[in-house]
């Protein structure tokens, strides 16, 4: 039996209130797919019974589990490749010159999921910019899901995950195999600081950023929330910093302060 329209409306409101993420009206089947196993593990005989319980209880860890189950955590190493080529060939070389006195770089990966994006950046820096070993390079990766962050901090991936986007050269250099999984080396893992963070809440603990990866995130928000988040990005990004968005995302019609910059086959954004 599927999710009723009333229950699905409750789930959509729960997700939006907590995270600002909009769950499309035609995604009932995804909610069913992801919530059925959770309902069973939690001891409920159906999703309807689970939702009935959620409605009567104060916000707690079960609500969080439901919210996390409704969110898509699609990610893989060096996703879409062109942003990483832009980072390697244009952005980092420029910032190396601009920051040669202070010798520091701050990079933020928002909605990092299980960690493949920030680890890709860390590997790229270690592989192609050895001179940054003497700099203060801070890579902050955030997500609102404590479950996703727990996986990210471990830096351990299965065979399917390790094959998605990662070259054999980088795999053999920066991972070692343990049974059927691959563990990232400590020299890479230690470069990334993972923090639990909800994008619709305060960003006050974040330092000014040279580079912000906010890729494939805005697509989940409505127009007003996109504008709010981009406004906060504008305040956080240094004047000569770079904003990376997903291929289907843009600041056009949302925030006129950002200017598009074409770097090879990728378009970045600057204040």
SERO-4910 file (N, C-alpha, C, O; in steps of 0.05 Angstrom, whole numbers):
BEGIN
 pado doro    nc1    nc2    nc3   cac1   cac2   cac3    cc1    cc2    cc3    oc1    oc2    oc3
  Unk    A     17    -24      0      0      0      0     18     25      0     36     27     16
  Unk    A     12     44    -18     29     68    -21     24     88      1      7     85     18
  Unk    A     40    109      1     37    131     20     13    148     12     10    156    -11
  Unk    A     -3    154     31    -27    171     26    -18    199     20      4    208     27
  Unk    A    -34    214      6    -28    242     -1    -24    259     24     -7    277     24
  Unk    A    -39    253     45    -37    268     70    -10    262     83      3    281     93
  Unk    A     -2    237     84     23    230     96     47    240     80     67    249     92
  Unk    A     44    240     54     66    250     37     69    280     41     91    290     41
  Unk    A     47    294     44     48    323     49     62    328     75     77    348     78
  Unk    A     57    311     95     71    314    121    101    311    118    117    326    129
  Unk    A    109    290    102    137    285     98    151    308     83    173    316     90
  Unk    A    137    319     64    148    342     49    152    366     67    172    380     65
  Unk    A    133    371     85    134    393    103    157    389    124    171    407    131
  Unk    A    159    364    134    180    357    153    207    362    141    224    375    154
  Unk    A    211    353    117    237    356    103    243    386     98    265    395    103
  Unk    A    223    400     89    228    428     83    233    445    108    251    462    108
  Unk    A    218    440    129    222    455    154    250    450    166    262    469    176
  Unk    A    259    426    164    285    419    176    309    428    159    329    437    169
  Unk    A    307    424    132    330    428    115    327    448     93    346    456     80
  Unk    A    302    457     88    297    475     65    296    461     39    291    474     18
  Unk    A    299    435     39    298    419     14    269    414      6    252    407     22
  Unk    A    264    418    -20    237    413    -31    236    385    -43    251    378    -61
  Unk    A    218    368    -33    214    342    -43    191    344    -64    168    351    -57
  Unk    A    197    338    -89    178    342   -110    153    325   -106    154    304    -93
  Unk    A    130    335   -116    105    321   -112    103    294   -125     86    278   -117
  Unk    A    120    289   -145    119    263   -158    140    243   -147    146    223   -161
  Unk    A    149    248   -123    170    230   -112    160    212    -90    175    203    -73
  Unk    A    134    206    -91    123    187    -71    136    160    -72    142    148    -51
  Unk    A    142    151    -96    154    125    -99    182    123    -86    189    103    -75
  Unk    A    197    146    -87    223    146    -74    220    146    -44    235    132    -30
  Unk    A    200    160    -34    195    160     -5    188    132      4    198    123     25
  Unk    A    171    118    -11    164     90     -4    189     72     -4    193     56     14
  Unk    A    205     75    -25    229     58    -28    248     61     -5    259     42      5
  Unk    A    252     86      4    272     92     25    261     89     53    276     84     72
  Unk    A    234     92     56    223     91     83    214     63     92    212     57    116
  Unk    A    208     45     73    199     19     80    219      4     97    212     -7    118
  Unk    A    245      2     89    265    -11    107    268      2    133    273    -11    154
  Unk    A    267     29    134    270     44    159    247     37    178    251     33    202
  Unk    A    222     37    167    199     30    183    201      2    195    195     -2    219
  Unk    A    211    -16    179    214    -44    189    235    -46    211    230    -59    232
  Unk    A    258    -33    207    279    -33    227    270    -20    253    277    -29    275
  Unk    A    254      1    251    244     16    274    221      1    288    212     10    310
  Unk    A    211    -21    277    191    -37    290    162    -30    283    144    -37    297
  Unk    A    158    -16    260    131     -9    252    122    -28    229    139    -37    214
  Unk    A     96    -33    228     87    -52    208     81    -39    181     75    -53    162
  Unk    A     83    -13    180     79      1    154     90     29    156     96     39    178
  Unk    A     94     42    133    102     70    133     81     88    145     87    107    159
  Unk    A     55     81    141     33     97    152     35     97    182     30    118    195
  Unk    A     41     74    194     43     72    223     67     89    233     65    102    254
  Unk    A     89     88    218    112    104    225    105    133    225    112    148    244
  Unk    A     92    142    204     85    171    202     65    179    223     67    201    234
  Unk    A     47    162    230     28    167    251     42    172    277     35    190    293
  Unk    A     63    156    282     79    159    307     94    185    306     95    200    326
  Unk    A    107    192    283    122    217    281    105    241    286    114    261    298
  Unk    A     80    240    278     62    263    281     56    269    311     50    291    318
  Unk    A     57    248    327     49    251    356     73    256    374     69    262    398
  Unk    A     97    253    364    121    255    381    136    282    376    136    292    354
  Unk    A    149    292    397    167    315    393    189    307    374    196    284    372
  Unk    A    201    327    362    222    322    342    245    306    356    256    315    376
  Unk    A    253    284    345    273    267    357    290    253    336    288    259    312
  Unk    A    306    234    344    325    221    326    311    205    304    322    202    282
  Unk    A    287    196    309    272    181    288    264    200    266    264    193    242
  Unk    A    256    224    273    249    244    252    274    250    235    272    252    211
  Unk    A    297    252    248    322    257    234    328    234    214    336    238    192
  Unk    A    324    209    223    329    186    206    311    186    182    319    180    160
  Unk    A    286    194    186    267    196    164    276    218    144    276    213    120
  Unk    A    284    241    154    293    262    137    317    254    121    319    258     97
  Unk    A    336    241    134    361    232    120    354    211     99    367    210     78
  Unk    A    334    195    104    326    174     85    313    187     60    314    175     38
  Unk    A    302    210     63    288    223     40    306    239     22    299    248      0
  Unk    A    331    244     32    350    261     17    367    244     -1    376    222      7
  Unk    A    372    253    -25    390    239    -44    419    245    -38    426    268    -35
  Unk    A    435    224    -36    464    228    -29    481    219    -52    501    205    -48
  Unk    A    473    225    -77    488    217   -100    515    232   -102    515    257   -102
  Unk    A    537    218   -102    563    231   -105    583    210   -114    579    186   -110
  Unk    A    605    219   -126    627    201   -132    652    217   -137    651    242   -139
  Unk    A    675    204   -138    700    218   -140    702    233   -167    694    223   -188
  Unk    A    714    257   -165    718    275   -188    694    276   -206    695    274   -231
  Unk    A    671    280   -194    645    281   -208    645    303   -229    651    326   -223
  Unk    A    638    296   -254    636    314   -276    663    325   -286    663    341   -304
  Unk    A    685    317   -274    713    322   -281    720    351   -288    741    361   -278
  Unk    A    704    365   -303    711    392   -312    715    412   -289    734    429   -291
  Unk    A    699    411   -268    705    429   -245    733    424   -234    746    443   -225
  Unk    A    741    399   -233    767    393   -221    790    401   -240    812    408   -231
  Unk    A    785    400   -266    804    410   -285    807    440   -283    830    450   -284
  Unk    A    785    454   -279    786    483   -275    801    489   -249    817    508   -248
  Unk    A    796    474   -228    810    478   -203    840    474   -206    856    490   -196
  Unk    A    848    454   -221    876    447   -224    890    467   -243    913    476   -238
  Unk    A    877    473   -265    891    488   -286    889    519   -284    905    533   -295
  Unk    A    869    528   -270    864    557   -269    862    568   -240    877    586   -233
  Unk    A    844    557   -224    838    569   -198    861    567   -178    870    587   -167
  Unk    A    871    543   -174    893    540   -155    919    554   -163    931    567   -147
  Unk    A    927    553   -189    951    568   -197    947    598   -192    966    612   -184
  Unk    A    923    609   -197    919    638   -192    920    644   -163    933    664   -154
  Unk    A    907    627   -146    907    633   -118    934    628   -105    941    641    -85
  Unk    A    950    611   -116    978    608   -107    993    634   -109   1009    641    -92
  Unk    A    988    649   -131   1001    675   -134    990    695   -115   1004    711   -103
  Unk    A    963    696   -114    950    716    -98    954    713    -68    951    732    -52
  Unk    A    960    688    -59    962    682    -30    991    676    -23    996    664     -1
  Unk    A   1010    684    -39   1038    676    -34   1050    688     -9   1069    678      3
  Unk    A   1038    710      0   1048    723     25   1037    709     50   1052    701     67
  Unk    A   1011    706     51    999    693     74   1000    663     74    999    650     95
  Unk    A   1004    651     50   1007    622     48    984    606     62    989    588     78
  Unk    A    960    614     56    937    600     67    914    599     47    911    617     31
  Unk    A    899    577     48    876    573     31    853    560     47    858    541     62
  Unk    A    829    570     44    806    558     56    787    549     35    779    564     17
  Unk    A    780    523     36    762    511     16    739    498     31    743    484     51
  Unk    A    715    503     21    691    491     34    675    474     13    669    484     -8
  Unk    A    669    450     21    651    432      5    625    430     21    624    417     42
  Unk    A    604    442     11    578    440     24    563    416     15    565    408     -8
  Unk    A    547    404     33    532    380     27    550    358     15    546    349     -8
  Unk    A    570    351     30    591    333     21    584    304     20    598    287      9
  Unk    A    561    296     32    552    269     32    573    250     44    584    256     66
  Unk    A    580    229     30    599    209     41    628    216     35    646    199     39
  Unk    A    634    240     26    661    250     26    678    249      0    701    258      0
  Unk    A    666    238    -21    682    235    -45    692    262    -57    714    264    -67
  Unk    A    675    283    -55    683    309    -67    707    321    -52    727    328    -64
  Unk    A    705    325    -25    728    337    -11    753    319    -13    776    330    -15
  Unk    A    750    293    -13    774    276    -16    786    279    -44    810    276    -48
  Unk    A    769    283    -64    779    288    -92    796    313    -92    817    314   -104
  Unk    A    786    334    -79    802    359    -78    828    355    -63    849    365    -71
  Unk    A    827    340    -41    851    335    -25    872    319    -42    895    325    -41
  Unk    A    863    299    -57    881    284    -74    892    301    -96    916    299   -102
  Unk    A    876    318   -108    885    336   -129    907    355   -118    927    359   -132
  Unk    A    903    366    -95    923    383    -83    949    368    -77    970    378    -83
  Unk    A    947    345    -65    971    330    -59    985    320    -84   1010    319    -84
  Unk    A    970    314   -105    982    303   -129    996    324   -146   1018    320   -157
  Unk    A    983    348   -149    993    367   -168   1004    393   -156   1017    409   -170
  Unk    A   1000    397   -130   1010    421   -117   1025    414    -91   1017    422    -69
  Unk    A   1048    400    -94   1063    393    -70   1073    417    -54   1079    414    -30
  Unk    A   1076    440    -68   1085    464    -54   1066    473    -32   1074    487    -14
  Unk    A   1041    464    -34   1021    472    -14   1024    457     12   1010    463     32
  Unk    A   1042    437     13   1048    423     38   1058    442     59   1055    436     83
  Unk    A   1070    464     51   1080    484     70   1061    506     76   1067    526     90
  Unk    A   1037    504     64   1016    525     69    997    515     90    996    492     97
  Unk    A    981    534     99    958    527    117    934    524     98    920    543     92
  Unk    A    929    499     91    906    492     73    885    479     90    889    458    102
  Unk    A    861    492     90    839    481    106    817    473     87    806    490     73
  Unk    A    810    447     86    787    437     71    766    430     90    768    410    105
  Unk    A    744    445     91    721    439    108    699    427     91    692    438     70
  Unk    A    689    404    100    667    390     86    644    388    105    647    379    128
  Unk    A    620    396     97    597    396    115    574    381    103    571    379     78
  Unk    A    556    372    120    531    359    113    513    360    137    523    360    160
  Unk    A    487    360    133    469    359    156    464    331    166    453    327    187
  Unk    A    472    311    151    468    283    158    492    272    174    514    269    164
  Unk    A    487    266    199    508    254    216    515    227    206    538    218    208
  Unk    A    496    213    194    501    186    182    521    188    159    540    172    157
  Unk    A    516    207    141    534    211    118    561    219    127    581    210    116
  Unk    A    563    237    147    588    247    157    605    224    170    629    224    168
  Unk    A    591    206    184    605    184    197    619    167    176    642    158    180
  Unk    A    606    162    153    618    148    131    641    163    120    663    152    114
  Unk    A    637    190    116    658    206    104    683    207    121    705    205    110
  Unk    A    680    209    147    703    211    164    719    185    163    744    186    166
  Unk    A    706    163    159    721    137    158    738    135    132    759    123    132
  Unk    A    728    147    111    742    146     85    745    118     74    765    111     63
  Unk    A    724    102     78    725     74     69    702     70     48    679     77     53
  Unk    A    709     58     25    690     56      3    690     28     -8    711     14     -8
  Unk    A    667     19    -18    665     -7    -30    675     -7    -59    682     14    -69
  Unk    A    674    -30    -71    686    -33    -98    672    -16   -119    684     -5   -136
  Unk    A    645    -14   -117    630      2   -136    637     32   -132    641     46   -152
  Unk    A    638     41   -108    644     69   -102    672     77   -111    676     99   -122
  Unk    A    691     59   -107    719     65   -113    723     67   -144    742     79   -153
  Unk    A    706     53   -159    709     53   -188    695     77   -201    700     82   -225
  Unk    A    679     92   -187    664    114   -198    681    140   -198    682    154   -177
  Unk    A    694    146   -220    708    171   -224    737    171   -215    751    190   -221
  Unk    A    746    150   -202    773    150   -191    791    134   -210    785    111   -216
  Unk    A    813    146   -218    832    132   -236    847    110   -220    849    112   -195
  Unk    A    856     90   -234    871     69   -221    897     79   -208    906     69   -188
  Unk    A    909     99   -221    933    111   -211    929    124   -183    944    119   -165
  Unk    A    908    140   -181    902    153   -155    892    133   -135    899    135   -111
  Unk    A    877    113   -143    868     92   -125    892     78   -112    893     74    -88
  Unk    A    910     70   -129    933     55   -119    952     72   -102    966     61    -85
  Unk    A    952     98   -108    970    115    -93    959    124    -66    974    127    -47
  Unk    A    933    129    -65    921    141    -41    902    123    -25    890    132     -6
  Unk    A    898     98    -34    881     80    -20    896     53    -16    914     47    -31
  Unk    A    887     38      4    896     11      6    871     -7     11    852      1     23
  Unk    A    873    -31      0    850    -49      1    849    -65     27    869    -75     36
  Unk    A    826    -66     39    821    -82     63    796    -99     58    774    -90     58
  Unk    A    801   -125     52    780   -143     44    766   -133     19    779   -130     -2
  Unk    A    740   -127     20    726   -118     -4    722    -88     -4    707    -77    -20
  Unk    A    736    -74     13    734    -45     14    761    -31     11    782    -44     13
  Unk    A    760     -5      5    784     10      1    785     33     21    766     48     24
  Unk    A    807     35     36    811     55     57    829     77     46    851     72     37
  Unk    A    820    102     48    837    124     40    860    128     60    856    124     84
  Unk    A    883    136     50    906    139     67    903    163     86    889    182     80
  Unk    A    916    161    109    913    181    129    924    208    119    913    229    127
  Unk    A    944    209    101    954    234     91    933    250     76    935    274     75
  Unk    A    913    236     64    891    250     51    869    255     70    857    277     71
  Unk    A    862    235     86    840    238    105    844    261    124    825    275    132
  Unk    A    869    265    133    875    286    152    873    314    141    873    334    156
  Unk    A    872    316    114    869    343    102    841    354    103    837    378     99
  Unk    A    822    337    109    794    345    108    782    346    136    784    327    152
  Unk    A    769    368    142    755    371    168    725    369    163    714    386    149
  Unk    A    712    349    174    683    345    169    667    358    192    674    354    216
  Unk    A    646    372    185    630    386    205    600    382    198    592    383    175
  Unk    A    584    377    219    555    375    215    544    403    213    549    420    230
  Unk    A    529    408    191    519    435    186    494    434    169    494    420    149
  Unk    A    474    449    176    450    452    161    451    479    146    455    499    159
  Unk    A    449    478    120    453    503    104    433    525    110    438    548    105
  Unk    A    409    518    121    390    538    126    393    550    154    379    568    162
  Unk    A    413    540    169    419    551    195    444    569    194    453    576    172
  Unk    A    456    576    216    478    595    217    504    583    204    510    560    207
  Unk    A    518    601    191    544    594    180    567    609    195    589    610    186
  Unk    A    561    619    218    579    638    232    606    625    239    625    639    243
  Unk    A    607    599    241    632    586    249    651    582    226    674    574    230
  Unk    A    642    588    202    659    584    178    677    609    174    668    631    177
  Unk    A    703    605    167    720    627    161    715    637    133    700    624    117
  Unk    A    726    660    125    724    670     98    737    649     79    758    638     85
  Unk    A    723    645     56    731    623     38    744    633     12    735    654      1
  Unk    A    764    619      3    776    624    -23    762    609    -45    759    618    -67
  Unk    A    752    585    -38    738    568    -57    714    555    -43    717    545    -21
  Unk    A    691    556    -56    667    543    -45    656    524    -66    650    532    -89
  Unk    A    654    499    -59    640    479    -76    612    476    -65    608    465    -43
  Unk    A    592    485    -80    564    483    -73    550    469    -97    531    479   -108
  Unk    A    561    446   -104    553    433   -129    529    413   -125    529    397   -106
  Unk    A    510    416   -143    486    398   -142    472    400   -115    462    379   -104
  Unk    A    470    424   -105    457    429    -79    433    447    -83    411    442    -73
  Unk    A    437    469    -98    415    489   -102    391    477   -115    368    487   -111
  Unk    A    394    456   -131    372    444   -145    350    433   -126    328    429   -135
  Unk    A    357    429   -101    338    418    -82    323    439    -67    305    432    -50
  Unk    A    329    465    -72    315    486    -57    296    502    -75    299    502   -100
  Unk    A    277    516    -63    260    533    -78    274    560    -83    296    564    -73
  Unk    A    262    577    -99    275    601   -109    284    619    -86    307    629    -86
  Unk    A    267    623    -66    274    641    -44    297    630    -28    314    645    -19
  Unk    A    297    604    -23    319    592     -8    345    593    -24    366    597    -12
  Unk    A    343    590    -50    368    592    -67    379    620    -64    404    624    -61
  Unk    A    362    641    -64    371    669    -62    384    673    -34    404    686    -32
  Unk    A    372    662    -14    382    665     13    410    652     16    428    664     27
  Unk    A    412    628      5    438    614      7    459    628     -9    482    631      1
  Unk    A    453    637    -33    473    652    -49    481    678    -36    504    687    -38
  Unk    A    462    691    -22    469    715     -7    489    710     15    507    725     19
  Unk    A    486    687     28    505    680     49    532    672     37    553    677     49
  Unk    A    531    659     14    556    652     -1    571    677     -8    596    678     -5
  Unk    A    557    697    -17    569    722    -26    585    735     -2    606    746     -6
  Unk    A    573    734     21    587    745     45    610    729     54    629    739     66
  Unk    A    609    703     49    630    685     58    654    683     39    677    678     48
  Unk    A    649    687     13    670    684     -7    687    709     -9    677    731    -10
  Unk    A    713    705     -9    732    728    -11    728    741    -39    719    728    -57
  Unk    A    735    767    -41    730    781    -66    742    768    -91    730    771   -112
  Unk    A    765    755    -88    777    742   -111    773    711   -110    788    697   -123
  Unk    A    754    702    -94    749    674    -91    731    663   -114    722    678   -131
  Unk    A    728    637   -113    713    623   -134    690    606   -122    694    592   -102
  Unk    A    667    607   -135    644    590   -128    640    569   -150    638    576   -174
  Unk    A    639    544   -142    633    522   -160    605    512   -156    598    504   -134
  Unk    A    589    512   -177    562    501   -176    560    477   -194    578    471   -210
  Unk    A    537    462   -192    533    439   -209    527    447   -238    521    470   -243
  Unk    A    529    428   -256    525    434   -285    498    445   -291    495    461   -310
  Unk    A    477    438   -276    450    448   -281    442    471   -263    419    478   -261
  Unk    A    462    484   -250    456    506   -232    468    532   -241    488    532   -256
  Unk    A    457    554   -232    467    580   -240    459    601   -219    441    596   -203
  Unk    A    473    624   -220    464    646   -203    447    666   -218    436    684   -206
  Unk    A    444    662   -244    428    680   -261    399    681   -251    387    660   -246
  Unk    A    389    705   -249    361    711   -239    358    705   -209    336    708   -199
  Unk    A    380    698   -196    379    693   -168    396    714   -152    387    724   -132
  Unk    A    420    720   -162    438    738   -149    456    751   -170    474    739   -180
  Unk    A    451    777   -176    465    791   -197    494    798   -189    509    808   -206
  Unk    A    501    794   -164    528    801   -155    549    782   -166    572    790   -169
  Unk    A    541    758   -174    560    738   -183    564    741   -214    545    746   -228
  Unk    A    588    738   -222    595    740   -250    606    712   -259    621    699   -245
  Unk    A    597    704   -283    607    679   -294    635    682   -305    642    702   -318
  Unk    A    652    662   -300    679    661   -311    683    634   -324    681    614   -310
  Unk    A    689    634   -349    693    608   -364    723    600   -360    741    614   -368
  Unk    A    727    577   -349    753    566   -345    755    539   -359    746    518   -348
  Unk    A    766    538   -383    766    514   -398    738    506   -406    724    522   -419
  Unk    A    729    482   -398    702    473   -405    683    476   -381    662    464   -381
  Unk    A    690    492   -362    673    496   -338    669    525   -333    686    542   -338
  Unk    A    646    532   -322    639    559   -315    638    562   -284    623    548   -271
  Unk    A    655    580   -274    656    586   -245    642    612   -240    634    626   -259
  Unk    A    639    619   -215    626    645   -208    644    660   -188    656    648   -171
  Unk    A    644    686   -191    659    703   -173    642    727   -165    623    734   -178
  Unk    A    649    739   -142    634    762   -132    639    786   -151    628    807   -146
***
